[in-house]
Amino acid sequence: MGWIGLRDLEAEATKLLTPTIADYIAGGSDDEVTVKENEAAYSRISLVPRVLCGAGDPDLTIDLFGQRISMPVLIAPTAFHRLVHDQGETATARAALATDTIMIMSMASTETIEKVAAASEGRTWLQLYLQPDLSVMESFVRRAEDSGCKALVITVDSPVFGRRERDVRNGFTDLPPGLICENLRVPSNGEPESRVRSIAFSTKLSWQEVEWLRKNTQLKILLKGIAHPDDARIAVECGVDGLIVSNHGGRQLDTVPATIELLPAIIDEVGAKIPVLVDGGIRRGTDVVKALAIGATAVAIGRPILWGLAIDGTAGVVKVLEALKVEVARAIALCGCCSTTDVGRSLLRFRHLGEPWSQS
């Protein structure tokens, strides 16, 4: 029968993947408390619909930095797509094009920036980890600009690499033969084999690197990994264009609260100054509506994209995105609303989010 909802996807994809790769996708750091909480927290939020509103069919389109897309759902950055499908990130980019949304491409992609951006026809943003060597950062920025990427998504929650115990148990430390992070390939300069640069994690990185980046590109800049409202405030002061409330899918610091629990304080701090997106644990259209009602501009999904890619390549990812789009439209209509901006906190009841955001 195949899968019906996104929660069915993982089981279907797991049948096609080796246990090591399935664990790599599903796993998180340490005890995986945050991984579980990202999903569970949505069930603690209830929707209280309005009726007889005469709203008509809901409009799901949104504008992000002058780019009109079909729904408030983006493809979150995830690494190594060729682990699950031989066309890798290129196949995912084609799905972004087919569904008229945005793909945030990972720095640790198994296809090049140039190839993926071309496949999406301008629907690509590039995710980067801040690098201590600013010349490396500059090279990535210029490649993104030249490839037509519309924004840079800077992951800021990784001064060190989280310990993912599933990968440790499975001995998953390197990509299989034949796969590399293509964007990290160093020109060979006549050498018989290309070298691949490692992504550098550094505890010395600070807001100074963000300020440097702001001065060195006209591309939109979003910071991904914002969890604390004080950091949201500083980000606005540094001139960034958007935020993504994220705990890295539970793969960095374990026991960080679920992103949907972190979102209200970030929205309250930032207000309408810049767009705020959220990722982590989104599996239903009602999850998307809850995030929008709190104040998010859009959401991003990661693991379900990889599961769809594993099942049927571009067509599998399209099915994931279209299924979620249908669910979002249905949920908005059932709430008595006519658009993504029409939903608000009056529709929500928080069962047990804890202070200071609980509502009766």
N, C-alpha and C positions, 0 to 999 in steps of 0.2 A: 504493500500500500504506500510505502514511502512516508515522508514526514508531512505533518500538517502545520504545526506551529514551531517556532524557533526552539522550544525546549526539546522537541523530538530530534533536532538536527544533530546534536552531539553524538547520540547513539548511532545514527546512520553513518556519520562521518567516521566514527571510531572503527566501524567494521572495515573501512578501507585504508586505515592508517596503521602503521606499526605502533605497538604500545608506547615506545619511546617518544614518537612524534605526537601521539595523542596526549601523553602526559605533558609534553612541552607546551602544547597549546592550552590545556586545561589548568595547569598547575600555577601555584603562587609561591610566595616566600614563606618560610618557617612553617607554622601550623595552619596556614591558609585561612586564618580567621577573616581577614578582609575580603578574600575571594568570595567566601560564603555570604558575608554581610552585604556585599554589593548587590546581590540579588534579593536576599531576604528582606532588606530594608524597604523595598518597594511594597511588599505585602503588608507592611505596617502603616501604609498610607491609604486612605479610602477616598474614593471619588463620590461626591454628593451632587447628582445631576439636577439641572433645571429642566422644566418640561414646557411644552406648548410655546416655544420661543419663535417659531416661524423662521428659523435661521437659514433654511435651505441647505444645499449641498456644501460641505465645508471646503474652503480653499486652503490647501496645504503648502502653497508656494511661499518661500521666504527670500529675502534679499540679504546676502552676506557680502559686504564690501563691494557693492555694485554688481554682484553676480547673482542673478535670479536662478534659484534651483527649485526642484519639484516638490520637495518635502523637507521638514526639519530634521533629517537624518543623514549624517555623513559617515563615510568609512574611516574608522580610526586607524592610526598607524600601527601596523603589526609587522614584525620582521619575517623574512625567509619564506615568502609565499611559494617558492618552488619546492619547498619540503612537501607540499601537499598537492601540487599540480605542476606539470612540466612547463606551462606557459606563465606561471608565477604572477608577478604583479601586473604584467601586461594584460592578463586575462581579467584581473580585478579592475584595472583601469577601463577596460571596455565595458564592464558592467556599470561603472560610474557614468560613462557616456550614455549608455542605453537607458538608464533610469534618471538621467539629468540631475545628478547630485555631485558631490565633491569627494574625491579620494585624497586622504592625507597619506602620502607615501613615506614609508620609513627610511631613515638614513641607512639602516641595515637591510636594505632591499637586495634581492637576488636578481634584479634587473636594474638597468641604469635609469637615472633621472630623465635623461633625454628620451629614452624609449617609452617609459611609462607616461610621461607628459604628452608625448605625441599620440599615444593610444587613447588618452582621455580627452584630447582636443581642448585643452585649457581648463580642465576640471581637476587639476592636481595642485595640492599644496605639499610642501616638503617639510617633513619633521627632521629636526636636528638635535643632537645633544651638543650643548656648549662645549667647545674644545679649548684647552689652555693655549694651544698654538693658534693664534688668531689668523695666521696665513692659511691654515687649513679651513677655518671658518669662512674666510673670504672666498676661497675657491668654491666652496659649496654654494655660497650666496650667489656668486656670479653664474654658476651653472644653473641654479634655479631661475635666475632672471632670464638667462639666455634661452631656457627651455620653455618659458611662458608660464611658469608657476605663478600663482596669484598671491601666495602667502607663505611665510615660514612659521612653522609650529615648533617652538623651542621647548624641549622636555627639560624641566628644571628640578625634578624630584630624584635625581640620580647622582649624588656626589660620589657614591660607591655603588657597586652592583649588588642587588639583593641576592640572598642565598635561597635558591629554589631547590628544595630537598628532593623533589621528584627527579629533577635532572641529575642531581648528585647520585642518587640511587641507580639511575639508569646509565650513568657514565656518559651523559650527553654533554660534551664540552666543545665539540667542533662540528661544523657542517659536514655532511657526507662528501666523499670524493666527487668532484665535478661541480660543486656548488660553492660560490663565494659571495661575499657582500660586494656586488659589482661597483657600487659607488665609492668603495674604499680602495679600489684597485689603483696602484701607483704606476704611472707610465714606466715602461720597462727600460727605456734608454739603452736599447741594444742588448739587455739581459735576456737570457733564454726563456725565463718565466717571469710573469708579472708578480710583483709583491702586493700584498694586501695590508693596508694600514689598519691598525686596531683602533676602535673607538676608545678615546681616553676619558676616564672618569677622574674627577679631581675635587677634593674637598676644599680647594682654595678658590673655586669659582664664586663670583659674587655678582651683585647688581651692576658692577662696572662693566662686565662683559655684555650685559643687556644694553647698557647705554652705548657701548661701542657699536653694537649691532644696529641700534636705532640710527646712529650717525652714518652708517655705511651701506644702507639700502633704503630704497623707496618702497620695497615690498611691505605688505601688511605683516605684522609680527603678532603672533599669539603665544602666550606662555601656557604650557601644558604641565599639570602637576601642582596647580595651586590648590591648597587645602585650608589655609589660614586666612581670615579676612585681612589681617595686617599686611600680608604679602600681596593680596589683591590691591590694597590701597597703594602700596609702593609701586606695583606694576603700572598702575594708572599714572602715577607721578613720573615714571620713567618713559612714558609715551608709547606704551604698547597698545596695539589695536584691539586685542581680544584676549580672553582667558578661557582655558579649558580646565574645569574642576575635575581632577583626576587623582586617583591613587595608584596609577600604573596597573590597573586591573588586579590589584592585590599582589603584585610581583616585586615590590620594593620593600617598604617598611610594613611589616605585618601589624595588625591591630589598629591601623588607621581606620577611622569611621568610614562607613559607606559614603560614596560620593553624593548620593541624594540627601544624606543627612548633613553633609558639609555645605551643600548648595545654598540654603536660605541665608546664611550669614554672609556668604560671598556676594549674593545678589543685594542684600541690604547694604553692604559696604560700597559696592560699585554703582548701584542704581542703574540708570540708563546710559551711563557714560560710554561704555563699550560693550560689545556683545559678550555674553558668557555662555559657553557650551559646557556640557557635562558628558562623561562617559562612565562605563563600569556597571555591569550587571543588567543591562537593558535587554529584556527578552520579549516584551509585549508592547503593543500599541498603547495600552493604558500606562505603561511605564513612561513612555515618551510624553504623554499628556500630563502626567504628574510633574515631570521635570519642567515642561513649558509653563504649567500653572504656577510653579514656584518662582519662575522668572527667567529660565534658560531660554536662549534664542534657538538653540538646536541641541541635538544629542549626537554622539558618535558611537558606533558599535564596532567591536573588534573580533572577538572569538567567533560569533556566528558567521562572519564573512569568511573566515578560514574554513569553517565547516561546510559552507555552501560551495566554496571553491574546490574542496576535496571531493565533494559529491559529483559536481558537474561543471567545473570550470566557470567560464563567464556566465553560462546559463544558470548555474547554481547560485552564484552571487546575485544575479538579477532576481531570481526567485525569492531569495532572502529579503532583498530590499523592497520588492513589490509586495510581498506578504506583510511586511511591517507597515508599509504605506497604507494598505487596505485596513489594517487594524487601527492605525492612527486615525484615519478618516472616520471609521465606525465609532471609535471612542469619543471623538470630538462631537460627532452628530448626537450620540447618546447623552452627552453632557449638555446638549442644547445650545451648542456654540456654532459659529459660522466660519471661524478661521483659527489659525494657531495663536494669533494675538488676542483672541476673544476669551481664552481660558485664563483663569486667575486663581488666586489662593482661596477665594470664597468657595470654590468647588472642593476644597481639600479638608480632610480631617486626619490629623496625625494621631495615631493610636498610642505610640510610645517612642517618640524620637528623643525625648529628654530635653532638658533646658539648653538654650533659651528659646527653642523654636516650637515647643509643644502648643497645640491648639486643641480646644475641647470640641 
